Each structure stands twice: as structure tokens, then as C-alpha cells.
Amino acid sequence: MKIEITNQYGFAHYWTLVYRNKSYYLGQDVKVCNRLLNMLPRDVVQAIGTREIDKPTGNKKLAQFIVKTLKERHLINFKDLQPWDLSVE
């Protein structure tokens, strides 16, 4: 489980969740926090306990937090999802 982070335009970072050998495109980092998780980016950082999401430990914490939040708050069942179903774009 991890978040693949790519840079496409300027300062924006785009996230793809890799979970159970399947990739789910999420979208721009700030939009994922606001629209998908209903949180401010700083609240996500506080919840996972680190800003270093480019490091393996921080990245895994972020991925685990996203999966847990989507399962608990939004009752998301990942086995029924298509790779684009979680996109905030």
C-alpha cells in the first residue's frame, strides 16, 4: 500500500493510491484532502504525524490513513471500484 506522487504542473502534486495491487488515481493533493477526505491538508498531516510523505514510512501512513478514512467515513468497498472512481478531478 502506497501513494505514488507525480508532479505535472508547477507546484501541484498528483496522487495515485496503490492498494491490493490495483492503482486508483486520486488527483491533486490539495483537492484530495479537501474533496475526498473532507479535511484541510494540515489536518491530514497532523492525523498521520508527519509531513514527509515522500519517504517510505510517511507515504505508507498517508496511504493507510486514506484507505481507513474512505472505508470508515464513506463506506467505500475497494473491490467494487474502478481505477478512476476516486478521482477528484
C-alpha positions in Angstrom: 0.0 0.0 0.0 1.4 3.4 -1.0 0.8 6.7 -2.7 2.5 7.4 -5.9 3.3 11.1 -6.2 3.8 12.8 -9.5 4.5 16.4 -10.5 2.7 17.7 -13.6 2.1 21.4 -13.4 4.3 23.7 -11.3 3.8 23.1 -7.6 0.9 20.7 -7.8 1.4 17.1 -6.8 -0.9 14.3 -8.0 -1.6 11.2 -6.0 -2.4 7.7 -7.1 -3.3 5.2 -4.4 -1.8 1.7 -4.9 -3.9 -0.7 -2.8 -4.1 -4.5 -3.1 -2.1 -4.5 -6.4 -4.5 -2.0 -8.0 -4.0 1.7 -8.7 -6.6 4.3 -8.1 -6.0 7.8 -9.4 -7.0 10.3 -6.8 -5.9 13.7 -8.3 -4.2 16.8 -7.0 -3.1 16.6 -3.4 -5.0 19.6 -2.0 -8.2 18.6 -3.8 -7.9 15.0 -2.5 -7.6 16.4 1.1 -10.5 18.8 0.7 -12.9 16.9 -1.6 -12.3 13.2 -0.9 -11.2 13.3 2.8 -13.2 16.5 3.7 -10.1 17.8 5.6 -7.5 20.5 5.2 -4.1 19.4 4.2 -2.6 20.4 7.6 -5.2 18.2 9.3 -4.1 15.2 7.2 -0.5 15.9 8.2 -1.5 16.1 11.8 -3.5 12.9 11.6 -0.7 10.9 10.1 2.0 12.5 12.2 4.5 13.5 9.5 4.9 15.9 6.5 7.4 13.6 4.9 5.1 11.7 2.5 7.9 11.3 0.0 9.7 9.0 2.5 8.5 5.3 2.7 7.3 5.5 6.3 5.3 8.7 5.8 4.0 7.6 2.4 2.6 4.3 3.9 1.0 6.3 6.8 -0.7 8.5 4.3 -2.0 5.5 2.2 -3.2 3.8 5.3 -5.0 6.9 6.5 -6.7 7.4 3.1 -7.9 3.8 2.9 -9.1 3.8 6.6 -10.9 7.1 6.1 -12.6 6.1 2.9 -13.7 2.7 4.4 -15.0 4.1 7.7 -16.4 7.5 6.8 -17.6 6.9 3.2 -18.1 3.1 3.4 -16.0 2.6 0.3 -15.6 -1.0 -0.8 -12.4 -1.1 -2.8 -13.1 -4.4 -4.6 -16.0 -2.8 -6.4 -14.1 0.3 -7.6 -12.7 1.2 -11.0 -9.3 2.9 -11.1 -10.9 6.3 -11.8 -13.8 6.1 -9.3 -12.0 8.1 -6.5 -10.7 10.8 -8.8 -11.4 14.4 -7.6 -10.5 16.0 -10.9 
